[in-house]
Amino acid sequence: MEKKLIALFLIALIGGLGGGFGLSYVTYQPKIQNLQNEMNTLNSDLTRLNSTIEIIENRTWHEAHSLTASSDMISGIFQLKGREVKISWHGISDYTDAWLEIYLYFSNGTQYGYWASSGVWTAMGAEIELVLSGDYYLEIVTYLTDYYVSVWDYY
């Protein structure tokens, strides 16, 4: 009798453990699978973010175009690849009524930006964010000024 009771107890214990394990496996396995899927998604998002950070860190300023003159001028077409542009100009004049106007145009002739300076100066600059990369050109209108204009592209 005692042996039957011990055997019954062992069967119940093993059955309870097996049943409990099976029940917890059925209950928690879908949750574990969802967590693993979320981790895979997060890992792939992190990998993409690291790639984006690498691209951003590897950007630098490139001179896209420059010109030097002392009269009105329209530049040739140049390409801007990035989303940030820096335009700097250095003007030299002995006259207080001297001035310089700089126009940035899309290659189709639509005006994108405008900057102006007047008087006696040495250097000025502006930074803009481009809506669209592509082909551009400059128009310079001046009075009594020798100038150097450069366009810098950030990519």
LOGU-930007 format. One record per residue (C-alpha): residue in one letter; x, y, z. Coordinates in nm, 4 decimals. Example, Ala and Ser with C-alpha at 12.3 -4.5 7.8 and 13.67 -1.06 7.14 Angstrom:
<sites>
<site><residu>A</residu><c1>1.2300</c1><c2>-0.4500</c2><c3>0.7800</c3></site>
<site><residu>S</residu><c1>1.3670</c1><c2>-0.1060</c2><c3>0.7140</c3></site>
</sites>
This chain:
<sites>
<site><residu>M</residu><c1>0.0000</c1><c2>0.0000</c2><c3>0.0000</c3></site>
<site><residu>E</residu><c1>0.2785</c1><c2>0.2331</c2><c3>0.0916</c3></site>
<site><residu>K</residu><c1>0.4514</c1><c2>0.1646</c2><c3>-0.2400</c3></site>
<site><residu>K</residu><c1>0.1305</c1><c2>0.2397</c2><c3>-0.4301</c3></site>
<site><residu>L</residu><c1>0.0938</c1><c2>0.5677</c2><c3>-0.2427</c3></site>
<site><residu>I</residu><c1>0.4544</c1><c2>0.6680</c2><c3>-0.3190</c3></site>
<site><residu>A</residu><c1>0.4118</c1><c2>0.5657</c2><c3>-0.6844</c3></site>
<site><residu>L</residu><c1>0.0870</c1><c2>0.7621</c2><c3>-0.7041</c3></site>
<site><residu>F</residu><c1>0.2571</c1><c2>1.0612</c2><c3>-0.5419</c3></site>
<site><residu>L</residu><c1>0.5495</c1><c2>1.0425</c2><c3>-0.7900</c3></site>
<site><residu>I</residu><c1>0.3109</c1><c2>1.0110</c2><c3>-1.0862</c3></site>
<site><residu>A</residu><c1>0.1108</c1><c2>1.3076</c2><c3>-0.9602</c3></site>
<site><residu>L</residu><c1>0.4302</c1><c2>1.5084</c2><c3>-0.9040</c3></site>
<site><residu>I</residu><c1>0.5714</c1><c2>1.4287</c2><c3>-1.2472</c3></site>
<site><residu>G</residu><c1>0.2325</c1><c2>1.4862</c2><c3>-1.4095</c3></site>
<site><residu>G</residu><c1>0.1926</c1><c2>1.8168</c2><c3>-1.2247</c3></site>
<site><residu>L</residu><c1>0.5390</c1><c2>1.9318</c2><c3>-1.3229</c3></site>
<site><residu>G</residu><c1>0.4914</c1><c2>1.8261</c2><c3>-1.6834</c3></site>
<site><residu>G</residu><c1>0.1446</c1><c2>1.9759</c2><c3>-1.7007</c3></site>
<site><residu>G</residu><c1>0.2621</c1><c2>2.2986</c2><c3>-1.5372</c3></site>
<site><residu>F</residu><c1>0.5532</c1><c2>2.3236</c2><c3>-1.7772</c3></site>
<site><residu>G</residu><c1>0.3297</c1><c2>2.2513</c2><c3>-2.0742</c3></site>
<site><residu>L</residu><c1>0.0709</c1><c2>2.5035</c2><c3>-1.9596</c3></site>
<site><residu>S</residu><c1>0.3342</c1><c2>2.7742</c2><c3>-1.8992</c3></site>
<site><residu>Y</residu><c1>0.4946</c1><c2>2.6972</c2><c3>-2.2368</c3></site>
<site><residu>V</residu><c1>0.1604</c1><c2>2.7378</c2><c3>-2.4131</c3></site>
<site><residu>T</residu><c1>0.0838</c1><c2>3.0536</c2><c3>-2.2136</c3></site>
<site><residu>Y</residu><c1>0.4199</c1><c2>3.2296</c2><c3>-2.2321</c3></site>
<site><residu>Q</residu><c1>0.5614</c1><c2>3.1141</c2><c3>-2.5666</c3></site>
<site><residu>P</residu><c1>0.3577</c1><c2>3.3652</c2><c3>-2.7746</c3></site>
<site><residu>K</residu><c1>0.4678</c1><c2>3.6454</c2><c3>-2.5407</c3></site>
<site><residu>I</residu><c1>0.8302</c1><c2>3.5386</c2><c3>-2.5676</c3></site>
<site><residu>Q</residu><c1>0.7982</c1><c2>3.5222</c2><c3>-2.9476</c3></site>
<site><residu>N</residu><c1>0.6497</c1><c2>3.8754</c2><c3>-2.9546</c3></site>
<site><residu>L</residu><c1>0.9341</c1><c2>4.0048</c2><c3>-2.7384</c3></site>
<site><residu>Q</residu><c1>1.1895</c1><c2>3.8403</c2><c3>-2.9692</c3></site>
<site><residu>N</residu><c1>1.0218</c1><c2>4.0021</c2><c3>-3.2724</c3></site>
<site><residu>E</residu><c1>1.0237</c1><c2>4.3412</c2><c3>-3.1003</c3></site>
<site><residu>M</residu><c1>1.3936</c1><c2>4.2987</c2><c3>-3.0166</c3></site>
<site><residu>N</residu><c1>1.4695</c1><c2>4.2137</c2><c3>-3.3806</c3></site>
<site><residu>T</residu><c1>1.2790</c1><c2>4.5236</c2><c3>-3.4924</c3></site>
<site><residu>L</residu><c1>1.4628</c1><c2>4.7414</c2><c3>-3.2390</c3></site>
<site><residu>N</residu><c1>1.7981</c1><c2>4.5961</c2><c3>-3.3482</c3></site>
<site><residu>S</residu><c1>1.7238</c1><c2>4.6716</c2><c3>-3.7108</c3></site>
<site><residu>D</residu><c1>1.6093</c1><c2>5.0263</c2><c3>-3.6207</c3></site>
<site><residu>L</residu><c1>1.9300</c1><c2>5.0744</c2><c3>-3.4231</c3></site>
<site><residu>T</residu><c1>2.1388</c1><c2>4.9538</c2><c3>-3.7176</c3></site>
<site><residu>R</residu><c1>1.9623</c1><c2>5.2024</c2><c3>-3.9490</c3></site>
<site><residu>L</residu><c1>2.0125</c1><c2>5.4818</c2><c3>-3.6957</c3></site>
<site><residu>N</residu><c1>2.3826</c1><c2>5.4020</c2><c3>-3.6710</c3></site>
<site><residu>S</residu><c1>2.4093</c1><c2>5.4145</c2><c3>-4.0515</c3></site>
<site><residu>T</residu><c1>2.2332</c1><c2>5.7523</c2><c3>-4.0547</c3></site>
<site><residu>I</residu><c1>2.4642</c1><c2>5.8868</c2><c3>-3.7847</c3></site>
<site><residu>E</residu><c1>2.7653</c1><c2>5.7649</c2><c3>-3.9832</c3></site>
<site><residu>I</residu><c1>2.6382</c1><c2>5.9442</c2><c3>-4.2947</c3></site>
<site><residu>I</residu><c1>2.5793</c1><c2>6.2644</c2><c3>-4.0984</c3></site>
<site><residu>E</residu><c1>2.9197</c1><c2>6.2445</c2><c3>-3.9315</c3></site>
<site><residu>N</residu><c1>3.0929</c1><c2>6.1975</c2><c3>-4.2660</c3></site>
<site><residu>R</residu><c1>2.9439</c1><c2>6.5130</c2><c3>-4.4178</c3></site>
<site><residu>T</residu><c1>3.1625</c1><c2>6.8117</c2><c3>-4.4901</c3></site>
<site><residu>W</residu><c1>3.1523</c1><c2>7.1461</c2><c3>-4.6702</c3></site>
<site><residu>H</residu><c1>3.2421</c1><c2>7.1425</c2><c3>-5.0409</c3></site>
<site><residu>E</residu><c1>3.2905</c1><c2>7.4515</c2><c3>-5.2533</c3></site>
<site><residu>A</residu><c1>3.0318</c1><c2>7.4143</c2><c3>-5.5306</c3></site>
<site><residu>H</residu><c1>3.1078</c1><c2>7.7384</c2><c3>-5.7164</c3></site>
<site><residu>S</residu><c1>3.3016</c1><c2>8.0627</c2><c3>-5.6863</c3></site>
<site><residu>L</residu><c1>3.3539</c1><c2>8.3741</c2><c3>-5.8932</c3></site>
<site><residu>T</residu><c1>3.5549</c1><c2>8.6962</c2><c3>-5.8787</c3></site>
<site><residu>A</residu><c1>3.4664</c1><c2>9.0146</c2><c3>-6.0663</c3></site>
<site><residu>S</residu><c1>3.4002</c1><c2>9.3857</c2><c3>-6.0379</c3></site>
<site><residu>S</residu><c1>3.0863</c1><c2>9.4100</c2><c3>-6.2505</c3></site>
<site><residu>D</residu><c1>2.7457</c1><c2>9.2477</c2><c3>-6.2882</c3></site>
<site><residu>M</residu><c1>2.7666</c1><c2>8.8778</c2><c3>-6.3695</c3></site>
<site><residu>I</residu><c1>2.5585</c1><c2>8.5636</c2><c3>-6.4179</c3></site>
<site><residu>S</residu><c1>2.7415</c1><c2>8.2459</c2><c3>-6.3253</c3></site>
<site><residu>G</residu><c1>2.7308</c1><c2>7.9151</c2><c3>-6.5015</c3></site>
<site><residu>I</residu><c1>2.5102</c1><c2>7.6319</c2><c3>-6.3730</c3></site>
<site><residu>F</residu><c1>2.6447</c1><c2>7.4422</c2><c3>-6.0710</c3></site>
<site><residu>Q</residu><c1>2.5036</c1><c2>7.1511</c2><c3>-5.8750</c3></site>
<site><residu>L</residu><c1>2.4108</c1><c2>7.1558</c2><c3>-5.5066</c3></site>
<site><residu>K</residu><c1>2.3843</c1><c2>6.8036</c2><c3>-5.3643</c3></site>
<site><residu>G</residu><c1>2.3155</c1><c2>6.8666</c2><c3>-4.9953</c3></site>
<site><residu>R</residu><c1>2.0383</c1><c2>7.0345</c2><c3>-4.8013</c3></site>
<site><residu>E</residu><c1>2.2522</c1><c2>7.3069</c2><c3>-4.6458</c3></site>
<site><residu>V</residu><c1>2.4261</c1><c2>7.5810</c2><c3>-4.8398</c3></site>
<site><residu>K</residu><c1>2.6577</c1><c2>7.8546</c2><c3>-4.7260</c3></site>
<site><residu>I</residu><c1>2.7159</c1><c2>8.1598</c2><c3>-4.9457</c3></site>
<site><residu>S</residu><c1>2.9993</c1><c2>8.3909</c2><c3>-4.8536</c3></site>
<site><residu>W</residu><c1>3.1128</c1><c2>8.7079</c2><c3>-5.0205</c3></site>
<site><residu>H</residu><c1>3.4088</c1><c2>8.9363</c2><c3>-4.9794</c3></site>
<site><residu>G</residu><c1>3.3679</c1><c2>9.2840</c2><c3>-5.1193</c3></site>
<site><residu>I</residu><c1>3.6224</c1><c2>9.5604</c2><c3>-5.1450</c3></site>
<site><residu>S</residu><c1>3.5242</c1><c2>9.9183</c2><c3>-5.2098</c3></site>
<site><residu>D</residu><c1>3.6467</c1><c2>10.2653</c2><c3>-5.1191</c3></site>
<site><residu>Y</residu><c1>3.3002</c1><c2>10.4154</c2><c3>-5.1599</c3></site>
<site><residu>T</residu><c1>3.0295</c1><c2>10.4343</c2><c3>-4.8959</c3></site>
<site><residu>D</residu><c1>2.7578</c1><c2>10.4164</c2><c3>-5.1595</c3></site>
<site><residu>A</residu><c1>2.8922</c1><c2>10.0856</c2><c3>-5.3031</c3></site>
<site><residu>W</residu><c1>2.6658</c1><c2>9.7807</c2><c3>-5.2956</c3></site>
<site><residu>L</residu><c1>2.6456</c1><c2>9.4169</c2><c3>-5.3932</c3></site>
<site><residu>E</residu><c1>2.3390</c1><c2>9.1991</c2><c3>-5.4540</c3></site>
<site><residu>I</residu><c1>2.3525</c1><c2>8.8207</c2><c3>-5.4824</c3></site>
<site><residu>Y</residu><c1>2.0637</c1><c2>8.6189</c2><c3>-5.6250</c3></site>
<site><residu>L</residu><c1>2.0461</c1><c2>8.2394</c2><c3>-5.6176</c3></site>
<site><residu>Y</residu><c1>1.8268</c1><c2>8.0842</c2><c3>-5.8896</c3></site>
<site><residu>F</residu><c1>1.7087</c1><c2>7.7352</c2><c3>-5.9745</c3></site>
<site><residu>S</residu><c1>1.8367</c1><c2>7.6370</c2><c3>-6.3189</c3></site>
<site><residu>N</residu><c1>1.4855</c1><c2>7.7027</c2><c3>-6.4572</c3></site>
<site><residu>G</residu><c1>1.5148</c1><c2>8.0720</c2><c3>-6.3647</c3></site>
<site><residu>T</residu><c1>1.3052</c1><c2>8.0716</c2><c3>-6.0456</c3></site>
<site><residu>Q</residu><c1>1.4630</c1><c2>8.2850</c2><c3>-5.7746</c3></site>
<site><residu>Y</residu><c1>1.5503</c1><c2>8.0934</c2><c3>-5.4583</c3></site>
<site><residu>G</residu><c1>1.7441</c1><c2>8.3385</c2><c3>-5.2431</c3></site>
<site><residu>Y</residu><c1>1.8606</c1><c2>8.6985</c2><c3>-5.2243</c3></site>
<site><residu>W</residu><c1>2.1291</c1><c2>8.8751</c2><c3>-5.0190</c3></site>
<site><residu>A</residu><c1>2.2640</c1><c2>9.2298</c2><c3>-5.0308</c3></site>
<site><residu>S</residu><c1>2.5381</c1><c2>9.4383</c2><c3>-4.8718</c3></site>
<site><residu>S</residu><c1>2.6274</c1><c2>9.8032</c2><c3>-4.9026</c3></site>
<site><residu>G</residu><c1>2.9038</c1><c2>10.0364</c2><c3>-4.7975</c3></site>
<site><residu>V</residu><c1>3.2689</c1><c2>9.9600</c2><c3>-4.7312</c3></site>
<site><residu>W</residu><c1>3.3123</c1><c2>9.6024</c2><c3>-4.6059</c3></site>
<site><residu>T</residu><c1>3.5362</c1><c2>9.3004</c2><c3>-4.6252</c3></site>
<site><residu>A</residu><c1>3.3311</c1><c2>8.9852</c2><c3>-4.5679</c3></site>
<site><residu>M</residu><c1>2.9706</c1><c2>8.8737</c2><c3>-4.5247</c3></site>
<site><residu>G</residu><c1>2.7926</c1><c2>8.5414</c2><c3>-4.5391</c3></site>
<site><residu>A</residu><c1>2.4637</c1><c2>8.3569</c2><c3>-4.5148</c3></site>
<site><residu>E</residu><c1>2.3525</c1><c2>7.9989</c2><c3>-4.4590</c3></site>
<site><residu>I</residu><c1>2.0318</c1><c2>7.8585</c2><c3>-4.6033</c3></site>
<site><residu>E</residu><c1>1.8559</c1><c2>7.5253</c2><c3>-4.6040</c3></site>
<site><residu>L</residu><c1>1.7666</c1><c2>7.3973</c2><c3>-4.9480</c3></site>
<site><residu>V</residu><c1>1.4236</c1><c2>7.2587</c2><c3>-5.0212</c3></site>
<site><residu>L</residu><c1>1.5571</c1><c2>7.0758</c2><c3>-5.3227</c3></site>
<site><residu>S</residu><c1>1.9055</c1><c2>6.9749</c2><c3>-5.4315</c3></site>
<site><residu>G</residu><c1>1.9857</c1><c2>7.0191</c2><c3>-5.8002</c3></site>
<site><residu>D</residu><c1>2.1175</c1><c2>7.2714</c2><c3>-6.0514</c3></site>
<site><residu>Y</residu><c1>2.1465</c1><c2>7.6400</c2><c3>-5.9576</c3></site>
<site><residu>Y</residu><c1>2.3155</c1><c2>7.9580</c2><c3>-6.0749</c3></site>
<site><residu>L</residu><c1>2.4030</c1><c2>8.2995</c2><c3>-5.9305</c3></site>
<site><residu>E</residu><c1>2.3342</c1><c2>8.6489</c2><c3>-6.0542</c3></site>
<site><residu>I</residu><c1>2.5527</c1><c2>8.9244</c2><c3>-5.9099</c3></site>
<site><residu>V</residu><c1>2.4532</c1><c2>9.2902</c2><c3>-5.9401</c3></site>
<site><residu>T</residu><c1>2.7082</c1><c2>9.5396</c2><c3>-5.8099</c3></site>
<site><residu>Y</residu><c1>2.8038</c1><c2>9.9041</c2><c3>-5.7934</c3></site>
<site><residu>L</residu><c1>3.1624</c1><c2>10.0231</c2><c3>-5.7305</c3></site>
<site><residu>T</residu><c1>3.2665</c1><c2>9.6895</c2><c3>-5.5749</c3></site>
<site><residu>D</residu><c1>3.5301</c1><c2>9.4266</c2><c3>-5.6429</c3></site>
<site><residu>Y</residu><c1>3.4049</c1><c2>9.0984</c2><c3>-5.5051</c3></site>
<site><residu>Y</residu><c1>3.4631</c1><c2>8.7300</c2><c3>-5.4517</c3></site>
<site><residu>V</residu><c1>3.1546</c1><c2>8.5088</c2><c3>-5.4033</c3></site>
<site><residu>S</residu><c1>3.1655</c1><c2>8.1407</c2><c3>-5.3100</c3></site>
<site><residu>V</residu><c1>2.8893</c1><c2>7.8845</c2><c3>-5.2654</c3></site>
<site><residu>W</residu><c1>2.9511</c1><c2>7.5975</c2><c3>-5.0239</c3></site>
<site><residu>D</residu><c1>2.7494</c1><c2>7.2758</c2><c3>-5.0219</c3></site>
<site><residu>Y</residu><c1>2.7201</c1><c2>7.0475</c2><c3>-4.7157</c3></site>
<site><residu>Y</residu><c1>2.6938</c1><c2>6.6765</c2><c3>-4.7931</c3></site>
</sites>
